[in-house]
Amino acid sequence: MSSVLISVSELQALLAMPGDRLMVLDLTFDLAHPAAGEQVYMAGHVPGAIYLHLDRDLSAPKTGRNGRHPLPGRDEFAARLAHVGARNGMHFVVYDGSGGMYAARAWWMLRWLGEADVSVLDGGMSAWRTAGGPLEAGPMSPRAAGDLRPAAQGMASVDFAELLAAHAGGPWTVVDARAPDRFRGENETLDPVGGRIPGALNRFFRDNLGPEGLFKPAAQLRAEWSAVLAGRDPARAVHQCGSGVTACHNLLALEIAGLQGGALYPGSWSEWCAQPGAPIATGAAG
């Protein structure tokens, strides 16, 4: 198994070891009910886990033009993590209850800060409960503030202006992580405009998971992603979704598959469709 994934048994073993190098982060969230994730966390979470909220902790304020979950600055995000005890060089383990869609955003952001030792709990809270993992209820256990600082940037991103400038005939391949109907511009409920970035490929992020909710084996992911990219360089792919969250799931799957190097478009469709004059495509891809 790729080092970016950690199993329930491996996490249980780490929790039993002495020391304070491990930090477990709970990213449970519900886009339709933003307060629900923290309520689920309070009812029961991995012992010692610290809760991070997608809107408050992993996103910057919205302006109406920068998407639904704008990326905060690296210094700002590092300060948020330091406040709850994070230090450079810790082993971070992230999980959620949604197949890794929110945990993957935290994984990407920690790697973006330059942290190298970041793992996603494969199967998340569902796998933890199925295996009989212990639960802790109530608020976060207090930790002394840490001193986490951004290191050399470890993950690449592009902004709207860069992607638009390269779009006409540029070197990047855009991959959209949304469900096929939203990719076609149908059944859009989250953003005011339906459609996609013209020329984008589609890889629904949930296709990275097997029927048990675990990530597919690395070789299977490599074969499936190679088919999606059809000879295109994975290092020249820009990944987007609705708001820069589930695109990170695709980047995580590519990391597992050994096809690293792609970039995130954090603003994604929610930013793209809010820009005057940005080109939009609908219908089946040609």
C-alpha positions as a Python dict, from the first residue, in 0.01 Angstrom:
ca = {
    (1, 'M'): (0, 0, 0),
    (2, 'S'): (119, 349, -79),
    (3, 'S'): (269, 544, 210),
    (4, 'V'): (9, 815, 155),
    (5, 'L'): (-254, 573, 285),
    (6, 'I'): (-268, 425, 633),
    (7, 'S'): (-486, 136, 744),
    (8, 'V'): (-693, 119, 1060),
    (9, 'S'): (-455, -133, 1218),
    (10, 'E'): (-153, 82, 1134),
    (11, 'L'): (-314, 388, 1290),
    (12, 'Q'): (-410, 192, 1600),
    (13, 'A'): (-47, 85, 1637),
    (14, 'L'): (71, 446, 1605),
    (15, 'L'): (-179, 565, 1865),
    (16, 'A'): (-43, 306, 2109),
    (17, 'M'): (313, 433, 2076),
    (18, 'P'): (454, 693, 2315),
    (19, 'G'): (554, 1038, 2196),
    (20, 'D'): (388, 1343, 2051),
    (21, 'R'): (493, 1332, 1686),
    (22, 'L'): (154, 1202, 1565),
    (23, 'M'): (-133, 1441, 1493),
    (24, 'V'): (-469, 1299, 1381),
    (25, 'L'): (-706, 1541, 1207),
    (26, 'D'): (-1080, 1481, 1166),
    (27, 'L'): (-1225, 1649, 854),
    (28, 'T'): (-1583, 1525, 881),
    (29, 'F'): (-1809, 1764, 690),
    (30, 'D'): (-2139, 1792, 502),
    (31, 'L'): (-2169, 2051, 226),
    (32, 'A'): (-2545, 2071, 274),
    (33, 'H'): (-2522, 2110, 652),
    (34, 'P'): (-2193, 2283, 745),
    (35, 'A'): (-2247, 2242, 1121),
    (36, 'A'): (-2314, 1869, 1101),
    (37, 'G'): (-1954, 1752, 1075),
    (38, 'E'): (-1853, 1902, 1407),
    (39, 'Q'): (-2160, 1749, 1570),
    (40, 'V'): (-2061, 1406, 1438),
    (41, 'Y'): (-1709, 1464, 1567),
    (42, 'M'): (-1841, 1552, 1913),
    (43, 'A'): (-2046, 1230, 1919),
    (44, 'G'): (-1742, 1012, 1853),
    (45, 'H'): (-1401, 1043, 1688),
    (46, 'V'): (-1061, 872, 1676),
    (47, 'P'): (-906, 926, 2019),
    (48, 'G'): (-699, 1244, 2030),
    (49, 'A'): (-814, 1364, 1689),
    (50, 'I'): (-840, 1737, 1630),
    (51, 'Y'): (-1133, 1870, 1432),
    (52, 'L'): (-1081, 2100, 1133),
    (53, 'H'): (-1378, 2265, 963),
    (54, 'L'): (-1372, 2295, 584),
    (55, 'D'): (-1514, 2647, 580),
    (56, 'R'): (-1340, 2792, 885),
    (57, 'D'): (-1003, 2618, 879),
    (58, 'L'): (-932, 2502, 524),
    (59, 'S'): (-1077, 2796, 333),
    (60, 'A'): (-1037, 3173, 301),
    (61, 'P'): (-1329, 3419, 302),
    (62, 'K'): (-1544, 3420, -11),
    (63, 'T'): (-1571, 3732, -227),
    (64, 'G'): (-1825, 3610, -482),
    (65, 'R'): (-1554, 3572, -745),
    (66, 'N'): (-1301, 3338, -577),
    (67, 'G'): (-1509, 3021, -549),
    (68, 'R'): (-1694, 2843, -272),
    (69, 'H'): (-1386, 2723, -82),
    (70, 'P'): (-1101, 2964, -161),
    (71, 'L'): (-755, 2851, -63),
    (72, 'P'): (-615, 3045, 234),
    (73, 'G'): (-259, 3175, 229),
    (74, 'R'): (14, 2931, 329),
    (75, 'D'): (114, 3140, 631),
    (76, 'E'): (-249, 3169, 741),
    (77, 'F'): (-313, 2795, 716),
    (78, 'A'): (11, 2713, 896),
    (79, 'A'): (-89, 2950, 1178),
    (80, 'R'): (-426, 2775, 1213),
    (81, 'L'): (-254, 2441, 1247),
    (82, 'A'): (5, 2577, 1488),
    (83, 'H'): (-277, 2706, 1706),
    (84, 'V'): (-397, 2348, 1762),
    (85, 'G'): (-46, 2217, 1830),
    (86, 'A'): (107, 2137, 1492),
    (87, 'R'): (481, 2142, 1443),
    (88, 'N'): (699, 2090, 1137),
    (89, 'G'): (797, 1728, 1084),
    (90, 'M'): (501, 1567, 1259),
    (91, 'H'): (323, 1265, 1113),
    (92, 'F'): (-22, 1389, 1017),
    (93, 'V'): (-307, 1142, 967),
    (94, 'V'): (-629, 1280, 818),
    (95, 'Y'): (-971, 1119, 784),
    (96, 'D'): (-1339, 1191, 728),
    (97, 'G'): (-1666, 1005, 686),
    (98, 'S'): (-1711, 1073, 315),
    (99, 'G'): (-1472, 846, 129),
    (100, 'G'): (-1178, 1080, 180),
    (101, 'M'): (-1317, 1380, -11),
    (102, 'Y'): (-1247, 1627, 271),
    (103, 'A'): (-944, 1442, 410),
    (104, 'A'): (-784, 1465, 66),
    (105, 'R'): (-814, 1845, 76),
    (106, 'A'): (-630, 1849, 411),
    (107, 'W'): (-370, 1603, 274),
    (108, 'W'): (-306, 1829, -24),
    (109, 'M'): (-289, 2144, 189),
    (110, 'L'): (-41, 1990, 434),
    (111, 'R'): (175, 1875, 144),
    (112, 'W'): (136, 2225, -4),
    (113, 'L'): (289, 2361, 318),
    (114, 'G'): (587, 2135, 258),
    (115, 'E'): (499, 1865, 512),
    (116, 'A'): (614, 1529, 378),
    (117, 'D'): (469, 1283, 631),
    (118, 'V'): (95, 1301, 566),
    (119, 'S'): (-130, 995, 549),
    (120, 'V'): (-499, 948, 472),
    (121, 'L'): (-686, 686, 674),
    (122, 'D'): (-805, 443, 406),
    (123, 'G'): (-1180, 398, 443),
    (124, 'G'): (-1201, 679, 696),
    (125, 'M'): (-1441, 665, 989),
    (126, 'S'): (-1645, 387, 828),
    (127, 'A'): (-1342, 155, 824),
    (128, 'W'): (-1250, 263, 1178),
    (129, 'R'): (-1595, 177, 1313),
    (130, 'T'): (-1616, -149, 1117),
    (131, 'A'): (-1286, -261, 1270),
    (132, 'G'): (-1409, -178, 1619),
    (133, 'G'): (-1172, 114, 1666),
    (134, 'P'): (-1220, 299, 1995),
    (135, 'L'): (-1408, 628, 1993),
    (136, 'E'): (-1370, 939, 2203),
    (137, 'A'): (-1661, 1179, 2248),
    (138, 'G'): (-1669, 1545, 2337),
    (139, 'P'): (-1453, 1844, 2248),
    (140, 'M'): (-1094, 1835, 2132),
    (141, 'S'): (-829, 1751, 2386),
    (142, 'P'): (-623, 2068, 2444),
    (143, 'R'): (-268, 2083, 2311),
    (144, 'A'): (1, 2342, 2360),
    (145, 'A'): (40, 2568, 2059),
    (146, 'G'): (292, 2451, 1802),
    (147, 'D'): (528, 2639, 1577),
    (148, 'L'): (442, 2506, 1231),
    (149, 'R'): (577, 2723, 951),
    (150, 'P'): (550, 2677, 575),
    (151, 'A'): (850, 2505, 422),
    (152, 'A'): (935, 2482, 53),
    (153, 'Q'): (608, 2452, -140),
    (154, 'G'): (543, 2086, -201),
    (155, 'M'): (232, 2085, -422),
    (156, 'A'): (158, 2295, -729),
    (157, 'S'): (-144, 2513, -795),
    (158, 'V'): (-260, 2745, -1073),
    (159, 'D'): (-495, 3040, -1051),
    (160, 'F'): (-772, 3152, -1285),
    (161, 'A'): (-554, 3394, -1483),
    (162, 'E'): (-286, 3131, -1543),
    (163, 'L'): (-537, 2869, -1652),
    (164, 'L'): (-728, 3108, -1877),
    (165, 'A'): (-407, 3228, -2044),
    (166, 'A'): (-300, 2871, -2116),
    (167, 'H'): (-646, 2749, -2210),
    (168, 'A'): (-652, 2850, -2576),
    (169, 'G'): (-374, 2615, -2681),
    (170, 'G'): (-165, 2573, -2373),
    (171, 'P'): (29, 2281, -2238),
    (172, 'W'): (-211, 2173, -1963),
    (173, 'T'): (-479, 1905, -1953),
    (174, 'V'): (-776, 1996, -1733),
    (175, 'V'): (-936, 1710, -1538),
    (176, 'D'): (-1274, 1766, -1371),
    (177, 'A'): (-1352, 1556, -1060),
    (178, 'R'): (-1727, 1623, -1053),
    (179, 'A'): (-1999, 1371, -1128),
    (180, 'P'): (-2064, 1319, -1501),
    (181, 'D'): (-2400, 1496, -1496),
    (182, 'R'): (-2253, 1813, -1346),
    (183, 'F'): (-1961, 1787, -1590),
    (184, 'R'): (-2218, 1797, -1872),
    (185, 'G'): (-2388, 2098, -1712),
    (186, 'E'): (-2691, 1902, -1586),
    (187, 'N'): (-2845, 1892, -1238),
    (188, 'E'): (-2627, 2173, -1105),
    (189, 'T'): (-2736, 2254, -749),
    (190, 'L'): (-2422, 2401, -590),
    (191, 'D'): (-2316, 2669, -838),
    (192, 'P'): (-2526, 2931, -1021),
    (193, 'V'): (-2408, 2821, -1366),
    (194, 'G'): (-2386, 2468, -1502),
    (195, 'G'): (-2115, 2347, -1737),
    (196, 'R'): (-1744, 2281, -1752),
    (197, 'I'): (-1417, 2430, -1865),
    (198, 'P'): (-1398, 2361, -2241),
    (199, 'G'): (-1167, 2074, -2329),
    (200, 'A'): (-1170, 1925, -1978),
    (201, 'L'): (-1161, 1551, -1920),
    (202, 'N'): (-1385, 1393, -1658),
    (203, 'R'): (-1282, 1157, -1379),
    (204, 'F'): (-1544, 1137, -1104),
    (205, 'F'): (-1352, 1124, -778),
    (206, 'R'): (-1563, 840, -639),
    (207, 'D'): (-1428, 617, -917),
    (208, 'N'): (-1102, 610, -720),
    (209, 'L'): (-1271, 392, -456),
    (210, 'G'): (-1366, 27, -457),
    (211, 'P'): (-1701, -111, -338),
    (212, 'E'): (-1584, -124, 26),
    (213, 'G'): (-1498, 244, 30),
    (214, 'L'): (-1122, 185, 22),
    (215, 'F'): (-895, 324, -247),
    (216, 'K'): (-843, 88, -535),
    (217, 'P'): (-501, -82, -557),
    (218, 'A'): (-221, 128, -702),
    (219, 'A'): (-190, -81, -1018),
    (220, 'Q'): (-564, -51, -1089),
    (221, 'L'): (-559, 324, -1032),
    (222, 'R'): (-257, 355, -1260),
    (223, 'A'): (-434, 165, -1538),
    (224, 'E'): (-758, 361, -1502),
    (225, 'W'): (-585, 697, -1489),
    (226, 'S'): (-364, 609, -1784),
    (227, 'A'): (-681, 541, -1980),
    (228, 'V'): (-833, 875, -1873),
    (229, 'L'): (-521, 1071, -1968),
    (230, 'A'): (-475, 873, -2292),
    (231, 'G'): (-103, 943, -2326),
    (232, 'R'): (-109, 1292, -2179),
    (233, 'D'): (158, 1375, -1922),
    (234, 'P'): (8, 1350, -1569),
    (235, 'A'): (255, 1615, -1456),
    (236, 'R'): (90, 1861, -1699),
    (237, 'A'): (-263, 1798, -1570),
    (238, 'V'): (-459, 2065, -1380),
    (239, 'H'): (-724, 1921, -1150),
    (240, 'Q'): (-1048, 2097, -1066),
    (241, 'C'): (-1394, 2019, -934),
    (242, 'G'): (-1666, 2244, -797),
    (243, 'S'): (-1464, 2428, -535),
    (244, 'G'): (-1117, 2274, -510),
    (245, 'V'): (-1205, 1993, -267),
    (246, 'T'): (-1272, 1669, -454),
    (247, 'A'): (-1006, 1757, -711),
    (248, 'C'): (-761, 1680, -429),
    (249, 'H'): (-908, 1328, -416),
    (250, 'N'): (-798, 1277, -776),
    (251, 'L'): (-452, 1415, -696),
    (252, 'L'): (-432, 1173, -403),
    (253, 'A'): (-531, 881, -627),
    (254, 'L'): (-261, 979, -875),
    (255, 'E'): (-8, 991, -592),
    (256, 'I'): (-109, 638, -494),
    (257, 'A'): (-78, 531, -857),
    (258, 'G'): (272, 677, -889),
    (259, 'L'): (158, 941, -1139),
    (260, 'Q'): (252, 1252, -945),
    (261, 'G'): (313, 1607, -1054),
    (262, 'G'): (-30, 1746, -1140),
    (263, 'A'): (-151, 2084, -1015),
    (264, 'L'): (-468, 2197, -838),
    (265, 'Y'): (-691, 2478, -962),
    (266, 'P'): (-824, 2579, -619),
    (267, 'G'): (-1102, 2807, -741),
    (268, 'S'): (-1235, 2536, -972),
    (269, 'W'): (-1575, 2562, -1141),
    (270, 'S'): (-1728, 2787, -873),
    (271, 'E'): (-1461, 3049, -947),
    (272, 'W'): (-1440, 2990, -1323),
    (273, 'C'): (-1814, 3034, -1381),
    (274, 'A'): (-1815, 3360, -1181),
    (275, 'Q'): (-1561, 3531, -1407),
    (276, 'P'): (-1703, 3752, -1682),
    (277, 'G'): (-1625, 3612, -2024),
    (278, 'A'): (-1480, 3279, -1907),
    (279, 'P'): (-1557, 3016, -2175),
    (280, 'I'): (-1806, 2745, -2081),
    (281, 'A'): (-1896, 2412, -2243),
    (282, 'T'): (-2202, 2194, -2184),
    (283, 'G'): (-2328, 1859, -2305),
    (284, 'A'): (-2132, 1544, -2375),
    (285, 'A'): (-1760, 1590, -2434),
    (286, 'G'): (-1668, 1580, -2802),
}
